[in-house]
Amino acid sequence: MAKKAVAKVEPKALPATASKYAGMGQDTIDSDDIYMPRLKLGQDMSPLVKEKQIDVGDLYNSITGEVLCKAGDVIPVIPIMHSKEYILWDDRKGDDRGILARAIRTKMPDGAVRYKWDKPNTEFEVKVDGKTKVKYKTAQYIDEDNLNTWGTQIPGNSDSPPAAGESQNYILALPEKDYELIAVSLSKTGVSVAKKFNTNLKFGKSAIFERQYKLGSFEDNRGDDRFMNFSFSNSYDPVDETAADHLFGVYTSIAGKNVIIDRSDEAEEAPKTKRF
């Protein structure tokens, strides 16, 4: 795939009404009542790519289908919040029930961090690849059942991937879309990208919502498998004080709440995680 020239992106000014009327009319809408749109990445196997509505490498809104960034370009994004979870999926070639259970980050009284299942002590029967029947039993915490470790998707097969996949999630503000919020979820082959970005977020001196990064896509590979992956810039531009004040309000309104990310069209469009 030929690499396109990267366009320079100028952030839009914060709307004058954003700080004056922020939150009005939204107070009765709880976080459990909405789906956070997800920024998805066009792959060869994406339905919208097959239907020629988008191109491989385009970044688009999972709910509206709107292309927010063409392949080869970048868009400015401001991270508001990061979360990590482990998701136990049903197999698409089996009963295809979607998400079976989630293990969510929980801070214990002693300060330790553990991942607690939303459906503890529950047994699930799954058909891996539509043919191999296996049973998964969640404990209270994932470090008790180890369903996030290699060899658990098919018990007894040490080369099988984890039954519960890691997902690194970000809530981003889009300066070019009046600071609308959208989520990015990086799993499987995207986890390595997420960990590099997390390093930048962790060791920066300013709040993460005071930094504007650039987000695009690039052609990645795992062995002979070639696919598109997300790409965050290593450097960032500081967010001006007016925008930072607005985004601080956004951060405090969602921090610690159960933000439900839209996964209604979740598909295994990228290669499964491999161990090298």
C-alpha positions as CSV (number, residue, x, y, z in Angstrom):
1,M,0.0,0.0,0.0
2,A,1.5,3.3,-1.1
3,K,2.1,5.7,1.7
4,K,0.2,9.0,1.4
5,A,1.4,12.4,2.4
6,V,0.4,13.3,5.9
7,A,-1.8,16.4,6.0
8,K,-1.2,19.1,8.6
9,V,-4.1,19.3,11.0
10,E,-5.1,22.6,12.7
11,P,-7.3,22.2,15.8
12,K,-10.6,24.1,15.9
13,A,-11.2,26.6,18.6
14,L,-13.5,25.5,21.4
15,P,-17.1,26.6,20.7
16,A,-18.1,29.6,22.7
17,T,-21.2,27.8,24.0
18,A,-19.3,24.8,25.2
19,S,-18.3,26.3,28.6
20,K,-21.3,28.5,29.0
21,Y,-24.0,25.8,28.5
22,A,-21.9,22.7,29.3
23,G,-24.0,19.9,30.6
24,M,-27.4,21.5,30.3
25,G,-30.1,19.0,29.3
26,Q,-27.8,16.1,29.9
27,D,-28.3,15.6,33.6
28,T,-31.0,12.9,33.3
29,I,-29.0,10.8,30.9
30,D,-26.9,8.3,32.9
31,S,-23.8,6.6,31.5
32,D,-25.7,3.3,31.5
33,D,-28.2,4.8,29.1
34,I,-25.8,5.4,26.2
35,Y,-23.3,3.7,24.0
36,M,-20.1,5.5,23.5
37,P,-19.4,5.5,19.7
38,R,-16.3,3.6,18.8
39,L,-13.6,4.7,16.3
40,K,-13.1,1.7,14.1
41,L,-10.4,0.9,11.5
42,G,-11.2,-0.3,8.0
43,Q,-9.7,-3.7,7.3
44,D,-9.9,-6.0,4.2
45,M,-12.6,-8.0,6.0
46,S,-14.7,-5.0,7.3
47,P,-18.2,-5.1,6.0
48,L,-18.1,-1.4,5.0
49,V,-14.9,-2.0,3.0
50,K,-16.5,-5.0,1.2
51,E,-19.5,-2.8,0.4
52,K,-17.0,-0.1,-0.9
53,Q,-18.4,2.5,1.5
54,I,-15.0,3.1,3.1
55,D,-11.4,2.2,2.2
56,V,-8.9,0.0,4.0
57,G,-7.2,2.2,6.7
58,D,-10.0,4.7,7.1
59,L,-11.1,5.6,10.6
60,Y,-14.8,5.7,11.0
61,N,-17.6,6.1,13.6
62,S,-19.1,2.7,14.5
63,I,-22.6,4.1,15.0
64,T,-22.9,6.6,12.1
65,G,-20.4,5.0,9.7
66,E,-19.0,8.5,9.1
67,V,-15.3,8.5,8.0
68,L,-13.4,10.7,10.4
69,C,-10.0,10.2,8.9
70,K,-9.0,8.9,5.5
71,A,-6.2,6.3,5.2
72,G,-2.9,8.1,5.1
73,D,-4.1,11.2,7.0
74,V,-4.2,11.9,10.7
75,I,-6.7,13.6,13.0
76,P,-6.1,15.4,16.3
77,V,-7.3,13.6,19.4
78,I,-7.3,14.5,23.1
79,P,-7.3,11.5,25.5
80,I,-9.8,11.9,28.3
81,M,-9.7,8.6,30.0
82,H,-8.1,5.2,29.7
83,S,-9.3,1.8,31.0
84,K,-8.3,-1.8,30.6
85,E,-10.6,-4.8,30.8
86,Y,-10.6,-8.5,29.9
87,I,-13.5,-9.7,27.7
88,L,-14.7,-13.3,27.5
89,W,-16.3,-13.6,24.0
90,D,-18.4,-16.3,22.6
91,D,-17.0,-17.8,19.4
92,R,-18.5,-16.2,16.2
93,K,-18.4,-19.6,14.5
94,G,-20.2,-21.1,17.5
95,D,-23.4,-19.7,19.1
96,D,-22.2,-16.1,18.6
97,R,-23.7,-14.7,21.8
98,G,-21.2,-11.8,21.8
99,I,-19.7,-10.8,25.2
100,L,-20.2,-13.4,27.9
101,A,-18.4,-11.7,30.7
102,R,-16.1,-8.8,31.5
103,A,-13.3,-8.5,34.1
104,I,-13.1,-4.8,35.1
105,R,-10.2,-3.0,36.9
106,T,-10.9,-2.9,40.7
107,K,-8.8,-1.2,43.3
108,M,-8.6,-3.1,46.5
109,P,-8.5,-1.6,50.0
110,D,-4.8,-2.3,50.3
111,G,-4.2,-0.4,47.0
112,A,-3.6,-3.5,44.9
113,V,-5.3,-3.7,41.5
114,R,-7.3,-6.7,40.5
115,Y,-9.8,-7.4,37.7
116,K,-13.2,-8.4,38.9
117,W,-15.7,-10.4,36.8
118,D,-19.1,-8.8,36.3
119,K,-20.4,-12.4,36.2
120,P,-18.4,-14.3,38.8
121,N,-18.7,-18.0,39.5
122,T,-20.5,-18.6,36.2
123,E,-19.9,-21.4,33.7
124,F,-20.0,-20.9,30.0
125,E,-20.0,-23.5,27.3
126,V,-18.4,-22.4,24.0
127,K,-17.8,-24.0,20.7
128,V,-14.3,-22.8,19.6
129,D,-14.3,-22.5,15.8
130,G,-17.8,-23.9,15.9
131,K,-16.7,-27.4,16.6
132,T,-14.5,-27.8,19.8
133,K,-16.7,-27.7,22.9
134,V,-15.1,-26.2,25.9
135,K,-16.3,-24.9,29.3
136,Y,-15.1,-21.7,31.0
137,K,-15.7,-21.0,34.7
138,T,-15.2,-17.5,36.0
139,A,-14.0,-17.0,39.6
140,Q,-14.5,-13.8,41.5
141,Y,-11.3,-12.3,40.0
142,I,-9.4,-13.1,36.8
143,D,-6.2,-13.8,38.7
144,E,-8.0,-16.8,40.3
145,D,-9.1,-18.5,37.1
146,N,-6.3,-17.2,34.8
147,L,-8.6,-17.1,31.8
148,N,-6.4,-14.3,30.4
149,T,-3.4,-16.6,30.1
150,W,-2.2,-18.6,27.1
151,G,-3.6,-22.1,26.8
152,T,-7.0,-21.3,28.2
153,Q,-9.1,-20.9,25.0
154,I,-8.8,-24.7,24.5
155,P,-8.0,-26.3,27.9
156,G,-5.1,-28.8,27.5
157,N,-3.7,-27.0,24.4
158,S,-0.8,-24.8,25.6
159,D,-0.6,-23.1,22.2
160,S,-4.2,-21.8,22.3
161,P,-4.6,-18.1,23.0
162,P,-6.2,-16.7,26.1
163,A,-10.0,-17.3,26.5
164,A,-10.4,-13.8,27.8
165,G,-8.8,-11.1,25.6
166,E,-7.2,-7.9,26.9
167,S,-8.8,-4.7,25.7
168,Q,-7.1,-1.3,26.1
169,N,-9.8,1.4,25.9
170,Y,-9.5,5.2,25.4
171,I,-12.2,7.9,25.5
172,L,-11.0,10.6,23.1
173,A,-12.2,14.1,22.4
174,L,-12.2,15.2,18.7
175,P,-11.2,18.9,18.4
176,E,-12.3,19.0,14.8
177,K,-15.8,17.8,15.7
178,D,-16.6,20.3,18.5
179,Y,-14.8,18.1,21.1
180,E,-17.3,15.2,20.6
181,L,-16.3,12.0,22.5
182,I,-15.5,8.7,20.8
183,A,-13.9,5.5,22.1
184,V,-11.0,3.5,20.7
185,S,-10.5,-0.1,21.8
186,L,-7.3,-1.8,21.1
187,S,-7.1,-5.6,21.5
188,K,-5.2,-8.6,20.0
189,T,-2.7,-7.1,17.6
190,G,-3.5,-3.6,18.8
191,V,-2.3,-4.2,22.4
192,S,1.4,-3.5,21.6
193,V,0.3,-0.1,20.1
194,A,-1.7,0.7,23.2
195,K,1.2,-0.1,25.6
196,K,3.5,2.3,23.7
197,F,0.9,5.0,23.9
198,N,0.3,4.3,27.6
199,T,4.0,4.9,28.2
200,N,3.6,8.4,26.8
201,L,0.5,9.0,28.8
202,K,1.9,7.7,32.0
203,F,5.2,9.7,32.1
204,G,3.9,13.0,30.8
205,K,3.9,15.9,33.3
206,S,0.5,17.3,32.3
207,A,-3.0,15.8,32.6
208,I,-3.7,13.6,29.7
209,F,-6.6,15.9,28.6
210,E,-4.1,18.7,28.3
211,R,-2.4,17.0,25.5
212,Q,-3.4,16.7,21.8
213,Y,-2.0,13.8,19.9
214,K,-2.4,12.8,16.2
215,L,-4.1,9.5,15.4
216,G,-3.9,7.6,12.1
217,S,-3.3,4.1,10.7
218,F,-0.5,2.1,9.3
219,E,0.0,-1.3,7.6
220,D,1.2,-3.8,10.2
221,N,2.0,-7.5,10.0
222,R,2.3,-10.6,12.1
223,G,4.3,-13.1,10.1
224,D,2.5,-13.4,6.7
225,D,-0.6,-11.7,8.0
226,R,-0.9,-8.0,6.9
227,F,-3.5,-5.7,8.3
228,M,-4.1,-2.1,9.3
229,N,-3.4,-0.9,12.9
230,F,-3.9,2.3,14.8
231,S,-1.0,4.8,15.1
232,F,-0.7,7.4,17.8
233,S,2.0,10.2,17.5
234,N,4.7,10.1,20.1
235,S,4.7,13.9,20.6
236,Y,1.8,16.1,21.5
237,D,0.7,19.7,21.4
238,P,-0.5,21.4,24.6
239,V,-4.2,22.1,24.8
240,D,-5.1,25.8,25.5
241,E,-6.4,26.7,28.9
242,T,-10.1,27.3,27.8
243,A,-10.3,23.8,26.2
244,A,-8.5,22.2,29.1
245,D,-11.1,23.7,31.5
246,H,-13.9,22.3,29.4
247,L,-12.2,18.9,29.1
248,F,-11.6,18.7,32.8
249,G,-15.3,19.0,33.3
250,V,-15.8,16.2,30.8
251,Y,-13.3,14.1,32.6
252,T,-14.9,14.5,36.0
253,S,-18.3,13.7,34.6
254,I,-17.2,10.3,33.4
255,A,-14.3,9.3,35.6
256,G,-15.1,6.2,37.7
257,K,-18.4,5.6,35.8
258,N,-19.3,2.6,33.7
259,V,-19.0,4.0,30.2
260,I,-20.4,1.4,27.8
261,I,-18.5,1.3,24.5
262,D,-20.5,0.4,21.4
263,R,-19.6,-3.1,20.3
264,S,-22.8,-3.9,18.4
265,D,-20.8,-4.5,15.2
266,E,-17.8,-6.1,16.8
267,A,-16.0,-8.4,14.3
268,E,-12.8,-10.3,14.2
269,E,-11.4,-8.4,11.2
270,A,-7.7,-8.5,12.3
271,P,-5.6,-11.6,12.8
272,K,-5.9,-13.3,16.1
273,T,-3.0,-12.7,18.6
274,K,-0.1,-15.0,18.0
275,R,2.8,-15.8,20.2
276,F,6.2,-15.4,18.6
